[in-house]
Amino acid sequence: MNKAELISAVAEKADINKSKAAAALDTIIASVSAALRAGDKVTLVGFGTFSVATRGPRTGRNPRDGAKIKIAAKKVAKFKPGKKLADDVNGKGGKKKK
């Protein structure tokens, strides 16, 4: 599913037009990005958690000539799926039995 397909699905399920669904999705993405830039975690219960981790400097190799190169430290975005999402992906979703 790409962004356009996601917008169409949201518009259909929420019974809104595609421009409103696109605006909502863009706002969500911008808000998550802003929170991560600020160093915050974003937790969507049942879906997952977005966070920022620091990847340390390391030595790599140029694939063309095999020469060693230094790779600088950087921040990376991480996502850890929530239990409900993991269960849905693995076919364990649905209503709980009593």
PDB file as gemmi writes it, atoms N, CA and C in Angstrom:
CRYST1    1.000    1.000    1.000  90.00  90.00  90.00 P 1                      
ATOM      1  N   MET A   1       0.859  -1.180   0.000  1.00  0.00           N  
ATOM      2  CA  MET A   1       0.000   0.000   0.000  1.00  0.00           C  
ATOM      3  C   MET A   1       0.898   1.233   0.000  1.00  0.00           C  
ATOM      4  N   ASN A   2       0.620   2.152  -0.906  1.00  0.00           N  
ATOM      5  CA  ASN A   2       1.366   3.395  -0.920  1.00  0.00           C  
ATOM      6  C   ASN A   2       0.524   4.500  -0.278  1.00  0.00           C  
ATOM      7  N   LYS A   3       1.065   5.720  -0.258  1.00  0.00           N  
ATOM      8  CA  LYS A   3       0.385   6.814   0.427  1.00  0.00           C  
ATOM      9  C   LYS A   3      -0.984   7.110  -0.190  1.00  0.00           C  
ATOM     10  N   ALA A   4      -1.077   7.113  -1.514  1.00  0.00           N  
ATOM     11  CA  ALA A   4      -2.356   7.396  -2.179  1.00  0.00           C  
ATOM     12  C   ALA A   4      -3.402   6.339  -1.840  1.00  0.00           C  
ATOM     13  N   GLU A   5      -2.994   5.085  -1.798  1.00  0.00           N  
ATOM     14  CA  GLU A   5      -3.927   4.011  -1.437  1.00  0.00           C  
ATOM     15  C   GLU A   5      -4.360   4.132   0.023  1.00  0.00           C  
ATOM     16  N   LEU A   6      -3.440   4.533   0.899  1.00  0.00           N  
ATOM     17  CA  LEU A   6      -3.779   4.727   2.307  1.00  0.00           C  
ATOM     18  C   LEU A   6      -4.773   5.874   2.458  1.00  0.00           C  
ATOM     19  N   ILE A   7      -4.554   6.954   1.734  1.00  0.00           N  
ATOM     20  CA  ILE A   7      -5.482   8.090   1.772  1.00  0.00           C  
ATOM     21  C   ILE A   7      -6.865   7.658   1.307  1.00  0.00           C  
ATOM     22  N   SER A   8      -6.928   6.885   0.241  1.00  0.00           N  
ATOM     23  CA  SER A   8      -8.220   6.396  -0.258  1.00  0.00           C  
ATOM     24  C   SER A   8      -8.915   5.519   0.771  1.00  0.00           C  
ATOM     25  N   ALA A   9      -8.164   4.638   1.421  1.00  0.00           N  
ATOM     26  CA  ALA A   9      -8.745   3.753   2.429  1.00  0.00           C  
ATOM     27  C   ALA A   9      -9.263   4.548   3.624  1.00  0.00           C  
ATOM     28  N   VAL A  10      -8.496   5.537   4.073  1.00  0.00           N  
ATOM     29  CA  VAL A  10      -8.930   6.365   5.206  1.00  0.00           C  
ATOM     30  C   VAL A  10     -10.182   7.148   4.831  1.00  0.00           C  
ATOM     31  N   ALA A  11     -10.189   7.724   3.645  1.00  0.00           N  
ATOM     32  CA  ALA A  11     -11.347   8.505   3.199  1.00  0.00           C  
ATOM     33  C   ALA A  11     -12.600   7.642   3.153  1.00  0.00           C  
ATOM     34  N   GLU A  12     -12.460   6.434   2.642  1.00  0.00           N  
ATOM     35  CA  GLU A  12     -13.618   5.541   2.535  1.00  0.00           C  
ATOM     36  C   GLU A  12     -14.118   5.104   3.909  1.00  0.00           C  
ATOM     37  N   LYS A  13     -13.202   4.681   4.778  1.00  0.00           N  
ATOM     38  CA  LYS A  13     -13.629   4.166   6.088  1.00  0.00           C  
ATOM     39  C   LYS A  13     -14.127   5.256   7.018  1.00  0.00           C  
ATOM     40  N   ALA A  14     -13.581   6.481   6.888  1.00  0.00           N  
ATOM     41  CA  ALA A  14     -14.002   7.581   7.753  1.00  0.00           C  
ATOM     42  C   ALA A  14     -15.137   8.386   7.123  1.00  0.00           C  
ATOM     43  N   ASP A  15     -15.534   8.012   5.902  1.00  0.00           N  
ATOM     44  CA  ASP A  15     -16.598   8.693   5.180  1.00  0.00           C  
ATOM     45  C   ASP A  15     -16.312  10.195   5.052  1.00  0.00           C  
ATOM     46  N   ILE A  16     -15.091  10.506   4.598  1.00  0.00           N  
ATOM     47  CA  ILE A  16     -14.685  11.884   4.323  1.00  0.00           C  
ATOM     48  C   ILE A  16     -14.085  11.924   2.922  1.00  0.00           C  
ATOM     49  N   ASN A  17     -13.885  13.135   2.390  1.00  0.00           N  
ATOM     50  CA  ASN A  17     -13.297  13.202   1.053  1.00  0.00           C  
ATOM     51  C   ASN A  17     -11.780  13.000   1.128  1.00  0.00           C  
ATOM     52  N   LYS A  18     -11.189  12.735  -0.025  1.00  0.00           N  
ATOM     53  CA  LYS A  18      -9.765  12.399  -0.068  1.00  0.00           C  
ATOM     54  C   LYS A  18      -8.876  13.567   0.341  1.00  0.00           C  
ATOM     55  N   SER A  19      -9.294  14.794   0.069  1.00  0.00           N  
ATOM     56  CA  SER A  19      -8.448  15.934   0.445  1.00  0.00           C  
ATOM     57  C   SER A  19      -8.369  16.079   1.966  1.00  0.00           C  
ATOM     58  N   LYS A  20      -9.468  15.819   2.661  1.00  0.00           N  
ATOM     59  CA  LYS A  20      -9.445  15.865   4.130  1.00  0.00           C  
ATOM     60  C   LYS A  20      -8.622  14.710   4.692  1.00  0.00           C  
ATOM     61  N   ALA A  21      -8.748  13.540   4.089  1.00  0.00           N  
ATOM     62  CA  ALA A  21      -7.954  12.388   4.533  1.00  0.00           C  
ATOM     63  C   ALA A  21      -6.467  12.637   4.304  1.00  0.00           C  
ATOM     64  N   ALA A  22      -6.117  13.251   3.166  1.00  0.00           N  
ATOM     65  CA  ALA A  22      -4.715  13.570   2.873  1.00  0.00           C  
ATOM     66  C   ALA A  22      -4.175  14.585   3.867  1.00  0.00           C  
ATOM     67  N   ALA A  23      -4.986  15.596   4.190  1.00  0.00           N  
ATOM     68  CA  ALA A  23      -4.561  16.611   5.161  1.00  0.00           C  
ATOM     69  C   ALA A  23      -4.348  15.980   6.538  1.00  0.00           C  
ATOM     70  N   ALA A  24      -5.232  15.075   6.924  1.00  0.00           N  
ATOM     71  CA  ALA A  24      -5.095  14.409   8.219  1.00  0.00           C  
ATOM     72  C   ALA A  24      -3.833  13.553   8.267  1.00  0.00           C  
ATOM     73  N   LEU A  25      -3.592  12.788   7.201  1.00  0.00           N  
ATOM     74  CA  LEU A  25      -2.400  11.938   7.163  1.00  0.00           C  
ATOM     75  C   LEU A  25      -1.126  12.781   7.178  1.00  0.00           C  
ATOM     76  N   ASP A  26      -1.103  13.870   6.387  1.00  0.00           N  
ATOM     77  CA  ASP A  26       0.067  14.750   6.374  1.00  0.00           C  
ATOM     78  C   ASP A  26       0.315  15.372   7.746  1.00  0.00           C  
ATOM     79  N   THR A  27      -0.754  15.723   8.453  1.00  0.00           N  
ATOM     80  CA  THR A  27      -0.628  16.296   9.797  1.00  0.00           C  
ATOM     81  C   THR A  27      -0.073  15.272  10.778  1.00  0.00           C  
ATOM     82  N   ILE A  28      -0.524  14.041  10.678  1.00  0.00           N  
ATOM     83  CA  ILE A  28      -0.011  12.976  11.554  1.00  0.00           C  
ATOM     84  C   ILE A  28       1.474  12.763  11.307  1.00  0.00           C  
ATOM     85  N   ILE A  29       1.869  12.661  10.042  1.00  0.00           N  
ATOM     86  CA  ILE A  29       3.277  12.440   9.706  1.00  0.00           C  
ATOM     87  C   ILE A  29       4.137  13.600  10.189  1.00  0.00           C  
ATOM     88  N   ALA A  30       3.673  14.834   9.979  1.00  0.00           N  
ATOM     89  CA  ALA A  30       4.431  16.007  10.422  1.00  0.00           C  
ATOM     90  C   ALA A  30       4.558  16.045  11.946  1.00  0.00           C  
ATOM     91  N   SER A  31       3.498  15.676  12.646  1.00  0.00           N  
ATOM     92  CA  SER A  31       3.520  15.684  14.110  1.00  0.00           C  
ATOM     93  C   SER A  31       4.481  14.633  14.661  1.00  0.00           C  
ATOM     94  N   VAL A  32       4.466  13.438  14.076  1.00  0.00           N  
ATOM     95  CA  VAL A  32       5.393  12.386  14.510  1.00  0.00           C  
ATOM     96  C   VAL A  32       6.832  12.819  14.230  1.00  0.00           C  
ATOM     97  N   SER A  33       7.083  13.385  13.054  1.00  0.00           N  
ATOM     98  CA  SER A  33       8.427  13.846  12.703  1.00  0.00           C  
ATOM     99  C   SER A  33       8.914  14.926  13.654  1.00  0.00           C  
ATOM    100  N   ALA A  34       8.046  15.876  13.988  1.00  0.00           N  
ATOM    101  CA  ALA A  34       8.418  16.958  14.898  1.00  0.00           C  
ATOM    102  C   ALA A  34       8.753  16.416  16.287  1.00  0.00           C  
ATOM    103  N   ALA A  35       7.972  15.469  16.756  1.00  0.00           N  
ATOM    104  CA  ALA A  35       8.223  14.874  18.070  1.00  0.00           C  
ATOM    105  C   ALA A  35       9.559  14.134  18.080  1.00  0.00           C  
ATOM    106  N   LEU A  36       9.845  13.390  17.021  1.00  0.00           N  
ATOM    107  CA  LEU A  36      11.113  12.663  16.948  1.00  0.00           C  
ATOM    108  C   LEU A  36      12.291  13.621  16.854  1.00  0.00           C  
ATOM    109  N   ARG A  37      12.141  14.713  16.095  1.00  0.00           N  
ATOM    110  CA  ARG A  37      13.209  15.725  16.015  1.00  0.00           C  
ATOM    111  C   ARG A  37      13.502  16.310  17.387  1.00  0.00           C  
ATOM    112  N   ALA A  38      12.454  16.455  18.205  1.00  0.00           N  
ATOM    113  CA  ALA A  38      12.607  17.006  19.553  1.00  0.00           C  
ATOM    114  C   ALA A  38      13.148  15.969  20.540  1.00  0.00           C  
ATOM    115  N   GLY A  39      13.311  14.737  20.085  1.00  0.00           N  
ATOM    116  CA  GLY A  39      13.840  13.689  20.945  1.00  0.00           C  
ATOM    117  C   GLY A  39      12.785  12.935  21.736  1.00  0.00           C  
ATOM    118  N   ASP A  40      11.523  13.173  21.433  1.00  0.00           N  
ATOM    119  CA  ASP A  40      10.433  12.499  22.145  1.00  0.00           C  
ATOM    120  C   ASP A  40      10.097  11.163  21.494  1.00  0.00           C  
ATOM    121  N   LYS A  41       9.419  10.311  22.270  1.00  0.00           N  
ATOM    122  CA  LYS A  41       8.871   9.063  21.741  1.00  0.00           C  
ATOM    123  C   LYS A  41       7.412   9.315  21.395  1.00  0.00           C  
ATOM    124  N   VAL A  42       6.913   8.591  20.394  1.00  0.00           N  
ATOM    125  CA  VAL A  42       5.501   8.662  20.040  1.00  0.00           C  
ATOM    126  C   VAL A  42       4.943   7.248  20.186  1.00  0.00           C  
ATOM    127  N   THR A  43       4.021   7.086  21.128  1.00  0.00           N  
ATOM    128  CA  THR A  43       3.439   5.774  21.390  1.00  0.00           C  
ATOM    129  C   THR A  43       1.974   5.783  20.993  1.00  0.00           C  
ATOM    130  N   LEU A  44       1.616   4.882  20.099  1.00  0.00           N  
ATOM    131  CA  LEU A  44       0.233   4.682  19.697  1.00  0.00           C  
ATOM    132  C   LEU A  44      -0.154   3.302  20.218  1.00  0.00           C  
ATOM    133  N   VAL A  45      -0.879   3.283  21.323  1.00  0.00           N  
ATOM    134  CA  VAL A  45      -1.201   2.038  22.004  1.00  0.00           C  
ATOM    135  C   VAL A  45      -1.875   1.070  21.045  1.00  0.00           C  
ATOM    136  N   GLY A  46      -1.363  -0.142  21.003  1.00  0.00           N  
ATOM    137  CA  GLY A  46      -1.892  -1.174  20.122  1.00  0.00           C  
ATOM    138  C   GLY A  46      -1.236  -1.181  18.753  1.00  0.00           C  
ATOM    139  N   PHE A  47      -0.664  -0.047  18.336  1.00  0.00           N  
ATOM    140  CA  PHE A  47      -0.016   0.029  17.026  1.00  0.00           C  
ATOM    141  C   PHE A  47       1.488  -0.080  17.153  1.00  0.00           C  
ATOM    142  N   GLY A  48       2.101   0.790  17.967  1.00  0.00           N  
ATOM    143  CA  GLY A  48       3.545   0.717  18.135  1.00  0.00           C  
ATOM    144  C   GLY A  48       4.132   2.013  18.658  1.00  0.00           C  
ATOM    145  N   THR A  49       5.464   2.019  18.767  1.00  0.00           N  
ATOM    146  CA  THR A  49       6.182   3.163  19.301  1.00  0.00           C  
ATOM    147  C   THR A  49       7.273   3.600  18.332  1.00  0.00           C  
ATOM    148  N   PHE A  50       7.271   4.886  18.018  1.00  0.00           N  
ATOM    149  CA  PHE A  50       8.329   5.495  17.222  1.00  0.00           C  
ATOM    150  C   PHE A  50       9.307   6.135  18.196  1.00  0.00           C  
ATOM    151  N   SER A  51      10.600   5.948  17.975  1.00  0.00           N  
ATOM    152  CA  SER A  51      11.605   6.556  18.844  1.00  0.00           C  
ATOM    153  C   SER A  51      12.842   6.896  18.025  1.00  0.00           C  
ATOM    154  N   VAL A  52      13.784   7.588  18.668  1.00  0.00           N  
ATOM    155  CA  VAL A  52      15.040   7.958  18.025  1.00  0.00           C  
ATOM    156  C   VAL A  52      16.169   7.251  18.755  1.00  0.00           C  
ATOM    157  N   ALA A  53      17.083   6.668  18.002  1.00  0.00           N  
ATOM    158  CA  ALA A  53      18.265   6.021  18.571  1.00  0.00           C  
ATOM    159  C   ALA A  53      19.498   6.633  17.910  1.00  0.00           C  
ATOM    160  N   THR A  54      20.613   6.565  18.617  1.00  0.00           N  
ATOM    161  CA  THR A  54      21.863   7.067  18.059  1.00  0.00           C  
ATOM    162  C   THR A  54      22.692   5.887  17.593  1.00  0.00           C  
ATOM    163  N   ARG A  55      23.090   5.935  16.357  1.00  0.00           N  
ATOM    164  CA  ARG A  55      23.967   4.910  15.790  1.00  0.00           C  
ATOM    165  C   ARG A  55      25.385   5.483  15.869  1.00  0.00           C  
ATOM    166  N   GLY A  56      26.265   4.791  16.542  1.00  0.00           N  
ATOM    167  CA  GLY A  56      27.625   5.266  16.761  1.00  0.00           C  
ATOM    168  C   GLY A  56      28.468   5.274  15.498  1.00  0.00           C  
ATOM    169  N   PRO A  57      29.601   5.955  15.546  1.00  0.00           N  
ATOM    170  CA  PRO A  57      30.489   5.952  14.384  1.00  0.00           C  
ATOM    171  C   PRO A  57      31.076   4.561  14.165  1.00  0.00           C  
ATOM    172  N   ARG A  58      31.364   4.254  12.915  1.00  0.00           N  
ATOM    173  CA  ARG A  58      31.930   2.947  12.629  1.00  0.00           C  
ATOM    174  C   ARG A  58      32.765   3.013  11.356  1.00  0.00           C  
ATOM    175  N   THR A  59      33.496   1.955  11.125  1.00  0.00           N  
ATOM    176  CA  THR A  59      34.311   1.864   9.917  1.00  0.00           C  
ATOM    177  C   THR A  59      33.612   0.949   8.932  1.00  0.00           C  
ATOM    178  N   GLY A  60      33.519   1.417   7.687  1.00  0.00           N  
ATOM    179  CA  GLY A  60      32.897   0.623   6.640  1.00  0.00           C  
ATOM    180  C   GLY A  60      33.878   0.424   5.496  1.00  0.00           C  
ATOM    181  N   ARG A  61      33.405  -0.186   4.442  1.00  0.00           N  
ATOM    182  CA  ARG A  61      34.242  -0.406   3.262  1.00  0.00           C  
ATOM    183  C   ARG A  61      33.527   0.115   2.029  1.00  0.00           C  
ATOM    184  N   ASN A  62      34.304   0.769   1.167  1.00  0.00           N  
ATOM    185  CA  ASN A  62      33.783   1.219  -0.106  1.00  0.00           C  
ATOM    186  C   ASN A  62      33.589  -0.025  -0.975  1.00  0.00           C  
ATOM    187  N   PRO A  63      32.377  -0.305  -1.437  1.00  0.00           N  
ATOM    188  CA  PRO A  63      32.157  -1.532  -2.217  1.00  0.00           C  
ATOM    189  C   PRO A  63      32.878  -1.526  -3.570  1.00  0.00           C  
ATOM    190  N   ARG A  64      33.202  -0.357  -4.065  1.00  0.00           N  
ATOM    191  CA  ARG A  64      33.846  -0.274  -5.372  1.00  0.00           C  
ATOM    192  C   ARG A  64      35.307  -0.693  -5.318  1.00  0.00           C  
ATOM    193  N   ASP A  65      36.050  -0.167  -4.303  1.00  0.00           N  
ATOM    194  CA  ASP A  65      37.490  -0.468  -4.262  1.00  0.00           C  
ATOM    195  C   ASP A  65      37.942  -1.145  -2.971  1.00  0.00           C  
ATOM    196  N   GLY A  66      37.019  -1.360  -2.026  1.00  0.00           N  
ATOM    197  CA  GLY A  66      37.369  -2.051  -0.793  1.00  0.00           C  
ATOM    198  C   GLY A  66      38.089  -1.196   0.233  1.00  0.00           C  
ATOM    199  N   ALA A  67      38.275   0.091  -0.054  1.00  0.00           N  
ATOM    200  CA  ALA A  67      38.983   0.982   0.880  1.00  0.00           C  
ATOM    201  C   ALA A  67      38.142   1.215   2.125  1.00  0.00           C  
ATOM    202  N   LYS A  68      38.808   1.344   3.284  1.00  0.00           N  
ATOM    203  CA  LYS A  68      38.111   1.632   4.534  1.00  0.00           C  
ATOM    204  C   LYS A  68      37.656   3.085   4.522  1.00  0.00           C  
ATOM    205  N   ILE A  69      36.433   3.293   5.023  1.00  0.00           N  
ATOM    206  CA  ILE A  69      35.903   4.643   5.149  1.00  0.00           C  
ATOM    207  C   ILE A  69      35.300   4.799   6.536  1.00  0.00           C  
ATOM    208  N   LYS A  70      35.317   6.029   7.040  1.00  0.00           N  
ATOM    209  CA  LYS A  70      34.713   6.309   8.338  1.00  0.00           C  
ATOM    210  C   LYS A  70      33.270   6.730   8.115  1.00  0.00           C  
ATOM    211  N   ILE A  71      32.379   6.105   8.862  1.00  0.00           N  
ATOM    212  CA  ILE A  71      30.960   6.441   8.795  1.00  0.00           C  
ATOM    213  C   ILE A  71      30.628   7.172  10.089  1.00  0.00           C  
ATOM    214  N   ALA A  72      30.140   8.401   9.963  1.00  0.00           N  
ATOM    215  CA  ALA A  72      29.873   9.248  11.121  1.00  0.00           C  
ATOM    216  C   ALA A  72      28.676   8.736  11.925  1.00  0.00           C  
ATOM    217  N   ALA A  73      28.635   9.138  13.181  1.00  0.00           N  
ATOM    218  CA  ALA A  73      27.488   8.819  14.034  1.00  0.00           C  
ATOM    219  C   ALA A  73      26.278   9.584  13.522  1.00  0.00           C  
ATOM    220  N   LYS A  74      25.096   9.017  13.721  1.00  0.00           N  
ATOM    221  CA  LYS A  74      23.879   9.716  13.324  1.00  0.00           C  
ATOM    222  C   LYS A  74      22.697   9.199  14.126  1.00  0.00           C  
ATOM    223  N   LYS A  75      21.625   9.971  14.089  1.00  0.00           N  
ATOM    224  CA  LYS A  75      20.380   9.568  14.728  1.00  0.00           C  
ATOM    225  C   LYS A  75      19.523   8.857  13.693  1.00  0.00           C  
ATOM    226  N   VAL A  76      18.833   7.820  14.135  1.00  0.00           N  
ATOM    227  CA  VAL A  76      17.947   7.073  13.252  1.00  0.00           C  
ATOM    228  C   VAL A  76      16.578   6.900  13.915  1.00  0.00           C  
ATOM    229  N   ALA A  77      15.542   6.893  13.095  1.00  0.00           N  
ATOM    230  CA  ALA A  77      14.191   6.652  13.596  1.00  0.00           C  
ATOM    231  C   ALA A  77      13.986   5.140  13.713  1.00  0.00           C  
ATOM    232  N   LYS A  78      13.345   4.732  14.795  1.00  0.00           N  
ATOM    233  CA  LYS A  78      13.063   3.312  15.013  1.00  0.00           C  
ATOM    234  C   LYS A  78      11.573   3.142  15.258  1.00  0.00           C  
ATOM    235  N   PHE A  79      11.073   1.959  14.936  1.00  0.00           N  
ATOM    236  CA  PHE A  79       9.679   1.633  15.193  1.00  0.00           C  
ATOM    237  C   PHE A  79       9.613   0.262  15.826  1.00  0.00           C  
ATOM    238  N   LYS A  80       8.902   0.182  16.936  1.00  0.00           N  
ATOM    239  CA  LYS A  80       8.684  -1.107  17.593  1.00  0.00           C  
ATOM    240  C   LYS A  80       7.177  -1.373  17.569  1.00  0.00           C  
ATOM    241  N   PRO A  81       6.749  -2.429  16.872  1.00  0.00           N  
ATOM    242  CA  PRO A  81       5.313  -2.700  16.790  1.00  0.00           C  
ATOM    243  C   PRO A  81       4.725  -3.063  18.150  1.00  0.00           C  
ATOM    244  N   GLY A  82       3.479  -2.658  18.353  1.00  0.00           N  
ATOM    245  CA  GLY A  82       2.757  -3.005  19.566  1.00  0.00           C  
ATOM    246  C   GLY A  82       2.236  -4.434  19.490  1.00  0.00           C  
ATOM    247  N   LYS A  83       1.771  -4.938  20.609  1.00  0.00           N  
ATOM    248  CA  LYS A  83       1.306  -6.322  20.670  1.00  0.00           C  
ATOM    249  C   LYS A  83       0.138  -6.579  19.728  1.00  0.00           C  
ATOM    250  N   LYS A  84      -0.829  -5.666  19.686  1.00  0.00           N  
ATOM    251  CA  LYS A  84      -1.995  -5.873  18.824  1.00  0.00           C  
ATOM    252  C   LYS A  84      -1.576  -5.934  17.358  1.00  0.00           C  
ATOM    253  N   LEU A  85      -0.696  -5.039  16.921  1.00  0.00           N  
ATOM    254  CA  LEU A  85      -0.230  -5.058  15.535  1.00  0.00           C  
ATOM    255  C   LEU A  85       0.527  -6.343  15.242  1.00  0.00           C  
ATOM    256  N   ALA A  86       1.398  -6.747  16.147  1.00  0.00           N  
ATOM    257  CA  ALA A  86       2.160  -7.987  15.952  1.00  0.00           C  
ATOM    258  C   ALA A  86       1.229  -9.190  15.867  1.00  0.00           C  
ATOM    259  N   ASP A  87       0.214  -9.217  16.728  1.00  0.00           N  
ATOM    260  CA  ASP A  87      -0.751 -10.320  16.693  1.00  0.00           C  
ATOM    261  C   ASP A  87      -1.559 -10.308  15.394  1.00  0.00           C  
ATOM    262  N   ASP A  88      -1.961  -9.119  14.935  1.00  0.00           N  
ATOM    263  CA  ASP A  88      -2.717  -9.019  13.678  1.00  0.00           C  
ATOM    264  C   ASP A  88      -1.883  -9.523  12.505  1.00  0.00           C  
ATOM    265  N   VAL A  89      -0.612  -9.153  12.473  1.00  0.00           N  
ATOM    266  CA  VAL A  89       0.270  -9.572  11.378  1.00  0.00           C  
ATOM    267  C   VAL A  89       0.459 -11.084  11.390  1.00  0.00           C  
ATOM    268  N   ASN A  90       0.492 -11.665  12.576  1.00  0.00           N  
ATOM    269  CA  ASN A  90       0.707 -13.112  12.722  1.00  0.00           C  
ATOM    270  C   ASN A  90      -0.591 -13.919  12.737  1.00  0.00           C  
ATOM    271  N   GLY A  91      -1.717 -13.263  12.427  1.00  0.00           N  
ATOM    272  CA  GLY A  91      -2.987 -13.987  12.352  1.00  0.00           C  
ATOM    273  C   GLY A  91      -3.562 -14.358  13.692  1.00  0.00           C  
ATOM    274  N   LYS A  92      -3.119 -13.702  14.747  1.00  0.00           N  
ATOM    275  CA  LYS A  92      -3.629 -14.029  16.083  1.00  0.00           C  
ATOM    276  C   LYS A  92      -4.633 -12.990  16.565  1.00  0.00           C  
ATOM    277  N   GLY A  93      -5.005 -12.056  15.681  1.00  0.00           N  
ATOM    278  CA  GLY A  93      -5.928 -10.990  16.059  1.00  0.00           C  
ATOM    279  C   GLY A  93      -7.339 -11.516  16.232  1.00  0.00           C  
ATOM    280  N   GLY A  94      -8.224 -10.631  16.534  1.00  0.00           N  
ATOM    281  CA  GLY A  94      -9.628 -11.016  16.726  1.00  0.00           C  
ATOM    282  C   GLY A  94     -10.050 -10.796  18.153  1.00  0.00           C  
ATOM    283  N   LYS A  95     -11.284 -11.160  18.429  1.00  0.00           N  
ATOM    284  CA  LYS A  95     -11.807 -10.974  19.774  1.00  0.00           C  
ATOM    285  C   LYS A  95     -11.278 -12.046  20.712  1.00  0.00           C  
ATOM    286  N   LYS A  96     -11.049 -11.630  21.951  1.00  0.00           N  
ATOM    287  CA  LYS A  96     -10.574 -12.574  22.961  1.00  0.00           C  
ATOM    288  C   LYS A  96     -11.715 -13.460  23.424  1.00  0.00           C  
ATOM    289  N   LYS A  97     -11.393 -14.720  23.692  1.00  0.00           N  
ATOM    290  CA  LYS A  97     -12.388 -15.660  24.206  1.00  0.00           C  
ATOM    291  C   LYS A  97     -12.445 -15.522  25.718  1.00  0.00           C  
ATOM    292  N   LYS A  98     -13.658 -15.641  26.263  1.00  0.00           N  
ATOM    293  CA  LYS A  98     -13.818 -15.546  27.714  1.00  0.00           C  
ATOM    294  C   LYS A  98     -13.846 -16.893  28.344  1.00  0.00           C  
TER     295      LYS A  98                                                      
END                                                                             
